[in-house]
Amino acid sequence: MRRAVTVTVAGLAGIFVVLAAIGGDLRAQTTATSQALLSFDADIRPIVSRNCWSCHGADQRSELDLRTRTGMLAGGRLGQAV
């Protein structure tokens, strides 16, 4: 049980790091004349599919489904992930 909680916490921490890095990168690229828009399908889905879907795709470990924006925002058995 302790290992499962540790793995879950580590996975959620990884998601937060990825999202924070994306947000920081967008702020750095934004200029006075243009603003970058973040798209779930174009920007977030490829990262999550490479790093998270093996456990939180169709398998939905901890009832957390990261295949869609709605599923990501809904969270899983332990609450919200994002």
N, C-alpha and C positions, 0 to 999 in steps of 0.2 A: 504494500500500500504506500509506504513512504517513497519508494522508487517511482511509483506512478505519479505521485504528487510532485516530486522533484522534476520529472520529465515534463509534466504539464506546465509547471511554473517556468521552466527553462524555455519551452516552446512559446509560451505567451510572451515572455521577455524578448524572445527573438522577433516576434511579430512587431512589438512596440519599437524595437531598434530599427527594423526595416522601414516602418512608417515614419519614424522620426528622421531617418536619413533621407527619405524621399522628400519630406516637408522641408528640411534644411536645404537640400539641393535646389528645390524650387524657389525658395526665398533668395538664394544666392544668384539664381539666373534671372530673376525678375528685374526689369529696368523700368525707368520712368516712361519709356515709350511702348513697352510691351509687357504683357503678363502671361506666364505659362499657365495653362489649365491642366489639371490632373484628371485623367480618365481612369475609372476602375478597370475597364476592359483592356485599354492600351498600356497602362502603367502599373497597376497593382496586380491584376490577374497573372501576368507572366512570372512575377516574383513569387507570389503565393503558390502557384502551381509547381514551380521548381522546388520549393522549400517546405511546403506544408501539406500538400494534397495527399501524400502517401499515408498520412494519419487522419487528416481532417478534410478529405474529399468525400468520396462515396462511403468510405469506412466510418466517418464521423465519430472518431474517438472522442470521448467525453461529450458526445452529442454536439460537437462544434463543427459546423459545416462552413468551410471557407471557400466554397466554389462560387458563391455569389456575394454581392455587396450586402444584400439583405441578411443572408446567413451569418456573415462576418459581424454585422452590427447587432444581430440578435444575441450572439454569444452561445454558450453551451451550458452544460450541467453546472459548471462552477461560476456562471455569471457572464457578464459582458467581457469580450476579448479586446475590443477596440473602443 
